[in-house]
Amino acid sequence: MPTVMVNMMQAAEYLNQGSIIPLFVRLIRLVSLLLALYAPSLFVALLSVNTGIIPENLGLVIASDRATVPYPFLVEVLALFVLLDIFLESTAFVPGVIGPALNIVGSLVIGQAAAQAHLVSRTSINVN
């Protein structure tokens, strides 16, 4: 069903609880939305264009983690997005409460396997 992002920021169950709790929940949802939208793009921008901004110790950790990955950052992040979206869609129609649990456990297992096979870096798994 089509919707607007603003409608997802409000929940009907919080309307009876005064004004402070719904405001706090909306603030948490807004921060989560902004992190979900901008963290991967900021990660790609920092690691491929503006490497001088990253502190030296963090840059060394990321570089040592990325040393065995044969793909550029952009391809790696896009591949993770597609893979996790396919996994989310495949578990969306699982009945009951097992669907979200299966999604989380499956994403962790696939992410760990991809990191051990050196297809993606551990830092990009954390960002996505």
N, C-alpha and C positions, 0 to 999 in steps of 0.2 A: 504494500500500500504506500503510495507516495506521501512524503511528509517534508517538513522543513526542519532544519537543525534546531531552530528555536523551540519547536514543539517537543523535542527530545530533552530539552533542559528542564522542563517542568514535569512534575509527577503529581497525579491527583491525590495520592495518599498522604502527601505532605501539606495539603491545603488546610487541614483541621488542626495543625500543630502550632499555630501562631505564625509569627513572621521571621523569627531568628533561625529556626531549624531549616525551613525551605530556602532561605537565603544562603545558609552555609552549604546545603546540599547542591544548590545551583552553582555556587562558587567552586566547589570540588569538581562538579561536572564540567564547568568551563575550563578549569585548569587542565583536567584530563583530556578534554577535546583539543586544547592548544598543544599539549605535549604530543598527543597522537598525530596531529597534523604536521607539526614542525620539527619534531626530534629527528626523524630519519633524513629529512632534507638538510637540516643543520649539520647532521653527522657527515653527510656526503660533501657538503660545501666546505666544512672545516678540514676534512681529511684529503680532499682532492684539490682545493684551491687555496685556502688560507691556512697552510700548515704552520705558519709562524705564530699564530695565536695560541696554539696548544702548548701547555707547559712541557718542558723537556722530558720529565719522567713519564708523564702520560703518553707523550709521543713515542717514546721508546717502547713502552708496553704495547701500544697499538701496532707499532711497526714490527715488533717481534711476533705478534699474533697474526699479522697479515703477511708475513714472509712466505708462508707456504701456500697461500691462496692464489690461484692463477688468474683470477678475474679482477677487473677494476671495481671500485666501490659501488658505482652506480649499477652495474650489472648484478652485483651481489645483493644489494638492497632490493632491487626490483624482483630478482628471482625469489628472495625470501617473502616478499609481499605476495607474489603469485602463489607460491607454495602454501603459505599460511591461509590465504583466501580460499584456495581449493579445499584445504583441510577443514576450514570453517563451514564451507558450503556442504561438504560431505557429512558433517556431523549435525547439521541444522535440523534434519528430519528424523533423528534418532529419538524415539519416544521416551518420555519420562525425564528424570533428572540425570540419567547417564550420559546424555548428549554433551552438556557442558564439561562434565568430568572427563569424558573421552576426548574432547577437544583439547583440554589443558594437558592431559597426560600424553596424548599423541603428539602435540606440538613440542613438548619437552623431549620426547624420544627422538623425533625427527630432527630437531635442532641439535641435540647431542650427537646423533649419528652423522649429520652433515658437518659438524665441527671436527669430529674425529677423522672423517674422510678428507679433511682440508678443502671442502667445497666452499665453506663460508668461515668467517672468523667469529670468535666468541663475542667480540665487541659488537658486531653487527647483529648478532642474535639478541643481545641485550637491548639494543636500540629499537629493533623491530618488535 
